[in-house]
Amino acid sequence: MKISNVKEYPAIWLQCAACTGCSVSVLNAVNPSIKNLLVDEVLPGRHINLRFHPTVMAGSGAPVIKVMEDTSKQKRGDYILIVEGAIPTAKNGIHGVVGEKAGKPVTMLSQFEELAKDALVVIALGTCAAFGGIPAAHPNPSQCLSVGDVLQSRDINTFLVNIPGCPPHPDWFVGTVASILLSGLPKPEDLDEYRRPKPSMVN
């Protein structure tokens, strides 16, 4: 297959108030492996282009902040936003910082808001992202919220899928992403009342 026939799906992995365990879990995926997921075509004719992930990327500083900005502008409505961890909201989010721009801190909250509004889908990966988890537990001085709560409080209507777990099994994430690439966004009947994909969340 010629490379021109392969559709690229840009992905941004935003790490917020978390322990990186969700990333480690996905990196330990076996079938497909993380190499198959990120380097090969995850499905025939479909390839994930992971443009930002703080744990595995080599870049740092302003250039990688620009990568996120460029992706949101150039691929509006076509990129996948993966969020790991709860989102600090106290004092305009200053307790959680992604980096700097023009000498000023870029908070996780502001970066999430900017990226979420133009994403194809937001995937809240792990219990902290999906439901707040440990970072949102009492007394919660940084006022961490789940991804869904931030979306709702900011009136951002981008489609949300929750994949909880501490950590989530890599198959739950890989299967969800593969399903989106193959069939598009889940239908209402494909998610339970907590916006979890039913095929992965078997009681």
C-alpha positions as CSV (number, residue, x, y, z in Angstrom):
1,M,0.0,0.0,0.0
2,K,1.3,3.4,-0.9
3,I,1.9,5.8,1.9
4,S,-0.5,8.3,0.2
5,N,-3.3,5.9,0.8
6,V,-2.7,5.8,4.6
7,K,-4.9,8.2,6.6
8,E,-3.0,9.8,9.5
9,Y,-4.8,10.3,12.8
10,P,-2.8,12.8,14.9
11,A,-2.9,12.1,18.7
12,I,-1.9,14.3,21.6
13,W,-1.3,12.6,25.0
14,L,-1.7,15.2,27.7
15,Q,-0.4,14.1,31.2
16,C,-2.0,15.9,34.1
17,A,-2.2,15.0,37.8
18,A,-1.2,11.4,37.5
19,C,1.5,8.9,38.3
20,T,2.3,7.8,34.7
21,G,0.9,4.3,35.4
22,C,-1.6,4.6,32.6
23,S,1.2,5.4,30.1
24,V,3.3,2.5,31.4
25,S,0.3,0.1,31.0
26,V,-0.2,1.1,27.4
27,L,3.5,0.9,26.7
28,N,3.3,-2.7,27.9
29,A,0.7,-3.6,25.3
30,V,1.4,-7.0,23.7
31,N,-1.0,-7.5,20.8
32,P,-0.7,-5.1,19.1
33,S,2.6,-3.9,20.7
34,I,3.3,-0.2,21.2
35,K,5.5,-0.4,18.2
36,N,2.6,-1.8,16.1
37,L,0.3,0.9,17.5
38,L,2.6,3.9,16.9
39,V,4.9,3.0,14.0
40,D,2.8,0.6,11.9
41,E,-0.7,0.9,10.6
42,V,-2.9,0.0,13.6
43,L,-5.5,-0.9,11.0
44,P,-5.0,-1.3,7.2
45,G,-4.8,2.2,5.8
46,R,-4.9,3.9,9.2
47,H,-2.0,5.1,11.3
48,I,-1.8,7.0,14.6
49,N,0.7,9.8,14.6
50,L,1.5,10.5,18.3
51,R,2.7,14.1,18.2
52,F,3.0,14.8,22.0
53,H,3.7,12.5,25.0
54,P,5.8,13.9,27.8
55,T,7.1,10.5,28.9
56,V,8.3,9.2,25.6
57,M,9.2,12.2,23.5
58,A,12.7,13.6,23.2
59,G,11.7,17.2,22.8
60,S,11.0,19.7,25.5
61,G,10.2,23.4,26.1
62,A,8.5,25.8,23.8
63,P,9.0,23.7,20.6
64,V,6.8,20.9,21.9
65,I,4.2,23.4,23.1
66,K,4.1,24.7,19.5
67,V,3.6,21.1,18.3
68,M,0.4,20.9,20.2
69,E,-0.7,24.4,19.0
70,D,0.1,23.5,15.4
71,T,-1.8,20.3,15.6
72,S,-4.9,21.9,17.1
73,K,-4.9,24.5,14.3
74,Q,-3.9,22.4,11.3
75,K,-5.8,19.3,12.2
76,R,-8.9,20.8,13.7
77,G,-11.6,18.2,14.3
78,D,-9.3,15.4,13.2
79,Y,-7.0,14.7,16.2
80,I,-7.4,12.4,19.1
81,L,-6.8,14.0,22.6
82,I,-5.8,11.5,25.2
83,V,-5.8,12.8,28.8
84,E,-4.0,10.9,31.6
85,G,-4.7,12.2,35.1
86,A,-7.1,14.6,36.8
87,I,-7.0,18.3,35.9
88,P,-6.0,20.9,38.6
89,T,-8.4,23.9,38.5
90,A,-7.6,25.9,41.6
91,K,-6.2,29.4,40.9
92,N,-6.8,29.1,37.2
93,G,-4.9,25.7,37.2
94,I,-1.5,27.0,38.3
95,H,-0.9,23.9,40.4
96,G,-0.3,21.9,37.2
97,V,1.9,23.2,34.5
98,V,2.7,21.7,31.1
99,G,5.5,24.1,30.2
100,E,6.1,27.8,29.3
101,K,5.2,30.1,26.5
102,A,6.8,33.6,26.2
103,G,8.1,33.2,29.7
104,K,4.7,32.4,31.3
105,P,3.5,29.1,32.6
106,V,1.1,27.1,30.4
107,T,-1.2,25.3,32.8
108,M,-2.7,21.8,32.2
109,L,-6.1,23.4,32.5
110,S,-5.6,26.0,29.8
111,Q,-3.8,23.5,27.5
112,F,-6.6,21.0,27.9
113,E,-9.3,23.6,27.2
114,E,-7.5,24.7,24.1
115,L,-7.0,21.2,22.7
116,A,-10.3,19.7,23.8
117,K,-12.6,22.1,22.0
118,D,-11.2,21.2,18.5
119,A,-10.5,17.5,19.0
120,L,-12.3,14.6,17.2
121,V,-12.6,12.8,20.5
122,V,-11.3,13.1,24.1
123,I,-10.3,9.9,25.7
124,A,-10.0,10.1,29.5
125,L,-7.5,7.3,30.2
126,G,-7.4,5.9,33.8
127,T,-9.5,6.5,36.9
128,C,-7.9,9.9,37.7
129,A,-8.9,11.3,34.3
130,A,-12.2,9.5,34.1
131,F,-13.5,10.2,37.6
132,G,-10.9,12.3,39.5
133,G,-9.2,9.4,41.3
134,I,-6.7,10.1,44.1
135,P,-5.8,13.6,43.0
136,A,-9.4,14.7,43.5
137,A,-9.7,13.0,46.9
138,H,-10.4,15.1,50.0
139,P,-9.1,17.7,50.9
140,N,-8.1,18.3,47.2
141,P,-6.3,21.7,47.6
142,S,-5.6,21.9,43.9
143,Q,-9.3,21.3,43.1
144,C,-8.6,18.5,40.7
145,L,-11.5,17.5,38.5
146,S,-12.2,14.7,36.1
147,V,-12.0,15.3,32.4
148,G,-15.7,15.1,32.1
149,D,-16.3,17.6,34.8
150,V,-14.0,20.1,33.2
151,L,-15.6,19.7,29.8
152,Q,-19.0,20.2,31.4
153,S,-18.0,23.3,33.4
154,R,-16.4,24.9,30.4
155,D,-19.3,24.1,28.0
156,I,-17.0,22.1,25.7
157,N,-19.1,19.5,23.8
158,T,-16.4,17.4,22.3
159,F,-17.2,13.6,22.4
160,L,-15.9,12.0,25.5
161,V,-14.9,8.3,26.2
162,N,-13.9,7.3,29.7
163,I,-11.5,4.3,30.1
164,P,-11.0,4.0,33.8
165,G,-8.7,1.6,35.7
166,C,-5.7,2.0,37.9
167,P,-4.1,1.4,35.6
168,P,-6.4,0.5,32.7
169,H,-5.6,-2.6,30.8
170,P,-3.8,-1.7,27.5
171,D,-6.4,-3.7,25.5
172,W,-9.2,-1.4,26.7
173,F,-7.3,1.6,25.2
174,V,-6.1,-0.1,22.0
175,G,-9.5,-1.6,21.3
176,T,-11.3,1.7,21.8
177,V,-8.9,3.6,19.5
178,A,-9.1,0.9,16.9
179,S,-12.9,0.9,17.0
180,I,-12.9,4.7,16.5
181,L,-10.5,4.5,13.6
182,L,-12.5,1.7,12.0
183,S,-16.1,2.7,12.6
184,G,-16.0,6.3,13.8
185,L,-17.2,7.7,17.2
186,P,-19.1,5.3,19.4
187,K,-22.9,5.3,19.2
188,P,-24.8,6.1,22.5
189,E,-25.6,2.4,22.9
190,D,-21.9,1.5,22.7
191,L,-21.2,3.4,26.0
192,D,-22.6,2.7,29.5
193,E,-24.0,5.4,31.8
194,Y,-20.4,6.4,32.8
195,R,-19.3,6.9,29.2
196,R,-17.2,3.7,29.3
197,P,-17.0,1.5,26.2
198,K,-19.2,-1.5,26.8
199,P,-17.0,-4.1,25.1
200,S,-14.2,-3.3,27.5
201,M,-16.2,-2.7,30.7
202,V,-17.7,-6.1,31.4
203,N,-19.1,-6.3,35.0
